[in-house]
Amino acid sequence: MKLSKSLLALSVLAMASSTAIAADTKVEAYAHPTMFNSSAVEVAESPRGVYLVGEKMLKAAQDYAIAGKENVLIDAESKALAADLEAILGKAFDLKTPALRSEMAHALAEGLGLKTPATRKYTYKDVKNHKLESYIYRALGANVMIGYPDKNFRPDQRITKAEVFATLAQLLTNTPSSSELGLLANKYEMKEIPNWAIAPTVKVMDSGILNNLPDLASVANDKYLTTEQLQKLVVTLSHSKYYNAAYLADSANTATVRVKIKERVDARHINIGETIYAETTEASVVAGKSFKAGSKVIGEVVEVSRPGVKNPGYVKVKFNTIKDGSVKADFPTSVTSASVDTAKTTNFVARLIATPVSAVARVGGTAARSVSTEAMNISNDGERYVENWSNAFANLFSLQPVASLRNVGKSFVTVGYFIADTAKLAVSGTFGVLYELGDEVRYVILPSSTNDSALNPGDELTIIYNK
């Protein structure tokens, strides 16, 4: 995994897959949006899904993760889909080319968490031994895609955007106010839509899930979506408030709990493993037990991405238990989706009081990490420098003058690395301090700009889970 362009080791986090995306958890060292790598920063991978926060190790939750806000995880999940598909198809795979039917099946299967069917109703002769065979049958088993009457699925055939929209429309619950194709994002005229696909296209456009796709002009004008656009579209659908999860699961096996968040959960400050609290806003039944409105719901933070430049950050939480006095129940299986029904903003007085304290801590932490990183650079490069000279003398008195000179040269290279790392640290540390101060001021003046990376007191969520 590539190390993110950062210098100060503020935190180490696992970029875990979403509920719907199964991938090896990667642990990424990063801090603030500093601009350089450093020999002092290391990165590791954990196939067991272990989160590392500072020096604290916590077991990662694989199943209960939900987004703190709608659309917060879309980019991360889209990238995970792309990485998974590239791992299957190889490096020749190109995200920018028109999407194929098999790639649509993969996006639906992974992006929506479709299950592998117990039995196959039909066997398609052109799917056997295809690299995406299992994903194709997952999409077929969920009735979100169909094959052709000649018993072929045509996995490597391009899928038109009209066909994509017709497929996704059945997974949306919104009712458009018009039957006419309007402008995409109030700007682009939707073209290449045959008459049979106008109604589902209007529904998809009305839901808003197209509006943040890359290159909207091509979405509107071209006959095909790229694989990149398709993947982001499916992930956006999965986070949409109009997503019809009941279409994919027997409604008798799903239930909902509506809750209101009781405290601020902010990606800028929260750590993995911290407990969060909410309360139900209406009567609910969980694990066969009844809970009245106002019952306590207890959860924990399972993933954090700190906000930074070009990174809005996000928080993922899971809800574990619900309590009403002595009555208690655990959510029995994974949360399938969650949407924000009502989003709140922290009031000005609370922000004004909290910000100076937070600013001191964040600026102090950045400065302290700069000092500790420089100490690590000194110790690492100092050790290398001395070892270079030690090897130079050893080689010289072993009558190996050429090897001795090589080690002398290495000592000067080590000094060069140290000077470069120190200079980068000075620039990066200064930038980090200024960013922290600016971020705190932004939070006071424009709190809505941080809402996507936080849950605020009063935010209301609807949680859909499998019984």
C-alpha positions in Angstrom: 0.0 0.0 0.0 1.3 3.4 -0.8 2.1 5.6 2.1 0.0 8.7 2.1 1.9 12.0 1.6 2.3 12.9 5.2 5.0 13.5 7.7 3.7 13.7 11.2 2.5 10.4 12.6 -0.6 11.7 14.2 -2.5 8.5 14.0 -2.6 5.1 12.4 -5.9 3.9 11.1 -7.3 1.0 9.1 -9.1 1.9 5.9 -11.6 -0.9 6.4 -14.1 -2.0 3.9 -17.7 -1.0 4.2 -20.3 -3.5 5.2 -20.8 -4.3 1.5 -17.2 -4.4 0.4 -14.9 -7.2 1.5 -11.3 -6.4 1.3 -8.1 -6.8 3.3 -7.9 -4.1 5.9 -5.1 -1.7 5.3 -3.4 0.3 8.1 -2.2 3.7 7.0 0.1 6.0 8.8 -0.8 9.6 8.3 -1.2 12.8 10.2 -2.3 16.1 8.8 -2.2 17.2 5.2 1.5 17.7 5.3 3.2 17.4 2.0 6.1 15.0 2.3 7.1 11.5 3.2 9.7 10.9 5.8 12.0 8.1 6.8 10.5 8.4 10.3 7.0 7.4 9.2 6.3 3.7 8.7 3.3 1.9 7.3 2.0 -1.6 7.8 -0.8 -3.9 6.7 -3.0 -6.1 8.8 -5.0 -8.9 7.2 -6.7 -9.5 10.5 -8.4 -6.1 10.4 -6.7 -4.5 13.4 -7.0 -0.8 14.0 -4.0 1.0 15.4 -4.6 4.4 17.0 -1.4 5.8 18.3 0.0 2.9 20.2 -3.3 1.4 21.1 -4.5 -1.7 19.3 -8.1 -2.5 18.9 -9.9 -5.3 17.0 -11.7 -4.0 14.0 -15.4 -4.6 13.5 -16.0 -6.0 10.1 -19.8 -6.0 10.0 -21.5 -3.2 11.8 -19.9 -0.2 10.1 -22.2 2.6 8.9 -21.6 6.0 7.6 -21.8 9.0 9.9 -23.4 11.1 7.2 -24.8 10.2 3.8 -22.2 10.2 1.0 -19.2 10.5 3.4 -17.8 7.1 2.4 -18.7 7.2 -1.3 -15.2 8.0 -2.5 -13.5 5.5 -0.2 -16.0 2.7 -1.1 -15.7 3.5 -4.8 -11.9 3.2 -4.6 -12.3 -0.1 -2.8 -14.5 -1.4 -5.5 -12.0 -0.3 -8.1 -9.1 -1.9 -6.2 -11.0 -5.1 -5.9 -11.9 -5.3 -9.5 -8.4 -4.5 -10.6 -7.1 -7.3 -8.3 -9.4 -9.7 -10.2 -8.9 -8.4 -13.7 -5.3 -7.4 -13.6 -3.5 -4.1 -14.3 -4.8 -4.0 -17.9 -8.2 -3.0 -16.4 -9.1 0.6 -17.1 -11.6 2.5 -15.0 -12.1 5.1 -17.8 -13.5 2.8 -20.4 -17.2 2.0 -20.9 -18.5 -0.4 -18.2 -19.2 -4.0 -19.1 -22.2 -6.1 -18.0 -19.9 -8.2 -15.8 -18.4 -5.1 -14.2 -22.0 -3.9 -13.4 -22.6 -7.2 -11.7 -19.5 -6.8 -9.7 -20.4 -3.3 -8.6 -23.9 -4.4 -7.6 -22.7 -7.5 -5.8 -20.0 -5.8 -3.8 -21.5 -2.3 -3.5 -24.8 -3.6 -2.3 -23.6 -6.6 -0.4 -25.6 -9.1 -2.5 -25.5 -12.7 -1.1 -24.4 -15.7 -3.0 -27.6 -17.6 -4.0 -28.0 -21.1 -2.4 -29.0 -22.4 -5.8 -28.8 -21.1 -9.4 -32.1 -20.8 -11.2 -30.4 -20.6 -14.5 -26.9 -21.4 -15.7 -25.5 -19.2 -18.4 -23.1 -20.9 -20.8 -20.9 -17.8 -21.4 -20.4 -17.2 -17.7 -18.6 -20.4 -16.7 -15.0 -19.8 -15.7 -15.4 -16.1 -16.2 -13.3 -14.1 -13.7 -16.4 -12.4 -12.4 -18.6 -15.5 -12.5 -19.5 -15.4 -8.8 -20.4 -11.7 -8.9 -22.6 -12.3 -11.9 -24.6 -15.0 -10.2 -24.9 -12.9 -7.0 -26.5 -10.1 -9.2 -28.7 -12.7 -10.9 -29.8 -14.3 -7.7 -30.9 -10.9 -6.3 -33.0 -10.3 -9.4 -31.2 -7.0 -10.1 -29.8 -8.3 -13.4 -31.1 -10.8 -15.9 -29.6 -12.8 -18.8 -30.7 -13.1 -22.4 -33.3 -15.6 -23.7 -30.5 -17.5 -25.6 -29.1 -18.5 -22.1 -26.2 -16.1 -22.5 -25.4 -13.3 -20.0 -23.0 -11.6 -22.4 -20.6 -10.6 -19.6 -18.1 -8.7 -21.8 -20.8 -6.7 -23.6 -20.9 -2.9 -22.9 -23.9 -1.9 -20.8 -25.6 1.3 -21.8 -26.4 4.0 -19.3 -30.1 3.5 -20.1 -29.8 -0.1 -19.0 -27.9 0.9 -15.9 -30.6 3.5 -15.0 -33.4 0.9 -15.6 -31.6 -1.5 -13.2 -31.0 1.0 -10.5 -34.5 2.6 -10.7 -36.0 -0.5 -9.2 -33.8 0.0 -6.1 -35.1 3.6 -5.5 -38.3 4.6 -3.6 -38.5 8.3 -4.8 -41.5 9.4 -6.8 -40.5 12.0 -9.4 -42.8 15.0 -9.8 -42.3 15.1 -13.6 -42.2 12.5 -16.4 -39.9 14.6 -18.5 -36.1 14.3 -18.7 -34.8 17.5 -17.1 -31.3 18.8 -16.9 -28.7 16.7 -15.0 -27.5 18.7 -12.0 -29.6 21.6 -13.5 -26.9 22.0 -16.2 -26.6 19.2 -18.7 -29.2 17.8 -21.1 -29.5 14.0 -20.8 -29.0 12.4 -24.1 -28.8 8.8 -25.5 -31.9 7.7 -23.6 -34.4 5.6 -25.7 -38.1 6.0 -25.0 -38.4 2.7 -23.0 -35.8 4.0 -20.5 -37.2 7.6 -20.0 -39.3 6.7 -16.9 -36.5 4.9 -15.0 -34.0 7.6 -16.1 -36.2 10.4 -14.7 -36.5 8.4 -11.4 -32.7 8.1 -11.1 -32.1 11.7 -12.0 -34.8 12.9 -9.5 -33.1 10.9 -6.7 -29.9 13.0 -7.0 -27.6 10.0 -7.1 -26.1 11.1 -10.5 -25.2 14.6 -9.4 -21.7 13.9 -7.9 -20.4 11.5 -10.5 -17.1 12.4 -12.2 -17.4 14.2 -15.6 -21.1 15.0 -15.6 -20.9 16.2 -19.2 -20.0 12.7 -20.4 -22.7 11.2 -18.1 -25.2 13.3 -19.9 -23.9 13.1 -23.5 -22.4 9.6 -23.9 -24.2 6.3 -24.5 -22.1 4.5 -21.9 -20.9 5.2 -18.3 -17.3 4.5 -17.5 -16.6 1.8 -14.9 -15.5 4.5 -12.5 -18.8 6.4 -13.0 -20.7 3.2 -12.6 -19.0 2.2 -9.4 -19.5 5.6 -7.8 -23.1 5.5 -8.9 -23.8 2.2 -7.2 -22.1 3.2 -4.0 -24.0 6.5 -4.0 -27.2 4.6 -4.4 -26.3 2.5 -1.4 -26.1 5.6 0.8 -29.1 7.4 -0.7 -32.1 8.0 1.5 -34.2 6.6 -1.4 -32.3 3.3 -1.4 -34.9 0.5 -1.3 -33.1 -2.0 0.8 -36.3 -4.0 1.2 -36.1 -4.9 -2.5 -33.0 -6.9 -1.8 -34.1 -8.5 1.4 -37.3 -10.1 2.5 -39.1 -7.4 4.5 -40.0 -9.9 7.1 -36.3 -10.4 7.9 -35.5 -6.7 8.3 -36.3 -4.1 10.9 -35.7 -0.5 11.6 -34.7 1.5 14.6 -34.8 5.3 14.5 -32.4 7.1 16.9 -31.2 10.6 17.8 -27.5 11.1 18.5 -26.9 12.5 22.0 -23.3 13.7 21.7 -20.9 15.0 19.1 -18.8 12.4 17.3 -16.2 14.3 15.3 -13.6 12.9 13.0 -11.2 15.6 14.0 -11.0 14.4 17.6 -12.7 11.0 18.1 -10.7 7.8 18.4 -11.6 4.3 17.4 -13.1 2.3 20.2 -14.8 5.3 21.9 -18.3 4.7 23.1 -21.2 6.8 21.7 -24.8 7.2 22.8 -28.1 7.7 21.1 -31.7 7.3 22.0 -34.7 5.9 20.1 -37.2 8.4 18.8 -40.0 5.9 18.5 -41.0 2.5 19.9 -38.9 -0.4 18.5 -38.6 -4.1 18.7 -35.1 -5.7 18.7 -34.4 -9.4 19.2 -38.0 -9.9 20.2 -38.0 -7.3 23.0 -40.0 -4.1 23.0 -38.4 -0.8 23.7 -40.2 2.5 24.1 -39.2 5.9 22.6 -36.3 7.3 24.6 -34.5 4.0 25.1 -30.7 4.2 25.2 -28.7 2.9 22.2 -25.0 2.3 22.8 -22.4 2.1 20.1 -18.8 2.6 19.3 -16.6 4.3 16.7 -15.0 1.6 14.5 -13.2 3.8 11.8 -12.0 7.3 11.6 -10.4 9.3 8.8 -9.1 12.6 10.0 -10.1 15.6 7.9 -7.4 17.3 5.8 -6.8 19.0 2.5 -9.0 17.4 -0.2 -10.1 14.9 2.4 -13.4 15.8 4.3 -12.8 12.9 6.7 -15.4 10.6 8.1 -16.5 8.6 11.1 -18.0 5.1 11.0 -19.9 3.8 14.0 -21.7 0.7 14.9 -24.6 0.3 17.3 -24.2 -2.7 19.6 -27.0 -2.7 22.2 -30.3 -1.1 23.1 -31.5 -0.6 26.7 -34.7 0.4 28.5 -34.2 0.0 32.3 -33.4 -3.6 32.9 -34.5 -4.7 29.4 -31.5 -5.0 27.1 -30.9 -6.5 23.7 -28.1 -6.7 21.2 -28.5 -5.9 17.6 -28.2 -9.5 16.3 -26.7 -9.1 12.9 -25.1 -6.5 10.8 -26.6 -3.1 10.0 -27.5 -3.1 6.3 -27.9 0.6 5.9 -28.4 3.9 7.7 -29.4 7.3 6.5 -29.5 10.7 8.2 -33.1 11.9 8.4 -32.3 15.2 10.2 -28.9 16.8 10.4 -28.1 19.4 13.1 -25.3 21.9 13.5 -23.5 22.6 16.8 -24.6 26.0 18.2 -22.3 29.0 18.1 -21.8 29.3 21.8 -20.8 25.7 22.1 -18.4 26.1 19.2 -16.9 29.3 20.6 -16.2 27.7 24.0 -14.9 24.4 22.7 -12.7 25.8 19.9 -9.8 27.4 21.9 -9.4 24.3 24.0 -9.3 22.1 20.9 -7.0 24.5 19.1 -4.4 24.4 21.9 -4.5 20.6 22.0 -4.3 20.2 18.2 -1.5 22.8 17.7 0.4 21.4 20.7 0.1 17.9 19.4 1.3 18.9 15.9 4.3 20.8 17.4 5.1 17.9 19.7 5.0 15.4 16.9 7.2 17.6 14.8 9.8 17.6 17.6 9.5 13.8 18.1 9.8 13.2 14.4 13.0 15.3 14.2 14.4 13.3 17.2 13.6 10.1 15.3 15.3 11.5 12.2 18.4 12.5 14.2 18.6 9.1 15.9 18.0 7.1 12.7 20.3 9.1 10.4 22.9 9.5 13.2 23.0 5.8 13.6 23.4 5.3 9.9 26.1 7.9 9.7 28.2 6.3 12.4 27.7 2.9 10.9 28.8 4.1 7.5 32.1 5.3 9.0 32.5 2.2 11.1 32.2 0.1 7.9 34.5 2.4 6.1 37.3 1.9 8.7 36.6 -1.9 8.8 36.9 -2.1 5.1 40.0 0.1 4.9 42.0 -2.0 7.4 40.7 -5.2 5.7 42.6 -3.9 2.6 39.3 -3.1 0.7 39.8 0.6 -0.2 37.1 0.7 -2.8 34.5 -0.6 -0.3 35.8 1.8 2.2 35.3 4.7 -0.2 31.7 3.5 -0.9 30.9 3.7 2.8 32.4 7.2 3.1 30.1 8.2 0.2 27.1 6.7 1.9 27.9 8.8 5.0 27.6 11.9 2.9 24.3 10.6 1.3 23.0 10.0 4.9 23.8 13.6 5.8 22.0 14.8 2.7 18.9 12.7 3.6 19.0 14.2 7.1 19.2 17.8 5.8 16.3 17.1 3.4 14.2 15.5 6.0 14.8 18.3 8.4 13.9 20.9 5.8 10.7 19.0 4.9 9.8 18.7 8.5 10.2 22.5 9.1 7.9 23.3 6.1 5.5 20.5 7.0 5.3 21.2 10.7 4.6 24.9 10.0 2.0 24.0 7.5 0.4 21.6 10.0 0.2 24.2 12.7 -1.3 26.8 10.3 -3.8 24.2 9.1 -4.9 23.3 12.6 -5.5 26.9 13.4 -7.4 27.6 10.2 -9.5 24.4 10.6 -10.6 25.6 14.1 -11.5 29.0 12.8 -13.5 27.4 10.0 -15.4 25.3 12.5 -16.5 28.4 14.4 -17.5 30.4 11.3 -18.7 27.6 9.0 -19.7 24.6 11.1 -21.6 23.0 8.2 -18.3 22.5 6.4 -17.4 19.9 9.0 -20.7 18.2 9.3 -19.9 15.4 6.8 -17.2 14.3 9.1 -19.2 14.4 12.3 -22.4 13.3 14.0 -23.9 16.2 16.0 -26.3 16.1 19.0 -29.8 15.9 17.6 -28.9 14.2 14.3 -31.6 11.6 13.6 -30.7 8.3 11.9 -32.7 5.5 10.5 -31.0 2.1 10.9 -32.1 -0.9 8.9 -30.8 -4.2 10.1 -31.2 -7.9 9.5 -33.1 -9.7 12.3 
